Amino acid sequence: MKERNILEIVEDSLHVSVNKAPLNQLSKQIKLHYKNEGKESYLPDSYNRVFIKLVLKPNDNSLKLEKLLLKVITTYKEANIMYKDSTDLGIMLDYFLDSDFSKIPPPPVS
């Protein structure tokens, strides 16, 4: 995965390569990512490689995730991105799981 293919959402900001934009520009950034066609070197060269990465903190709850997912899906649908073949909406979750693996019991002995 190349960094330029990622449209990252962290808190209330969009991270596009080394650039940062407010979340209210999500529609504009989605269109730029999907319609770039190699014009800008810091954006994806193909709409087939684009995906959105949602970065959540350990104390974020499922309601925040739900709202963010609905916003992304709704904005994507409203962007009306159409090509001859299908255009997938790829979403990746980045969520730190604070697990203590020492508390997991060993498997049963057979």
Residue pairs with C-beta under 8 A, 6 or more apart in sequence:
1 51
2 44
2 49
3 17
4 17
4 41
4 42
4 43
4 44
4 45
5 44
5 49
5 50
5 51
6 15
6 51
6 52
6 53
6 92
7 14
7 15
7 16
7 29
7 30
7 33
7 50
7 51
7 52
7 53
8 14
8 15
8 16
8 52
8 53
8 55
9 15
9 23
9 26
9 52
9 53
9 54
9 55
9 68
9 72
10 55
11 55
12 22
12 23
13 20
13 21
13 22
13 23
14 20
14 21
14 22
14 23
14 25
14 26
14 29
16 29
16 32
16 33
16 42
16 43
17 42
17 43
18 42
19 42
21 28
21 29
26 71
26 72
26 75
27 75
27 78
27 79
30 52
30 75
30 76
30 79
30 81
31 79
31 81
32 40
32 43
33 43
33 44
33 47
33 50
34 44
34 47
34 50
34 79
34 81
34 87
35 47
35 81
36 43
36 44
36 45
36 47
37 45
37 46
37 47
38 45
38 46
44 50
47 81
47 83
47 87
48 88
50 90
51 90
51 91
51 92
52 72
52 89
52 90
52 91
52 92
53 91
53 92
53 93
53 94
54 65
54 68
54 69
54 72
54 91
54 92
54 93
54 94
55 94
55 95
56 64
56 65
56 93
56 94
56 95
57 96
58 95
58 96
58 97
58 98
60 95
65 93
69 91
72 89
72 91
73 89
76 89
81 87
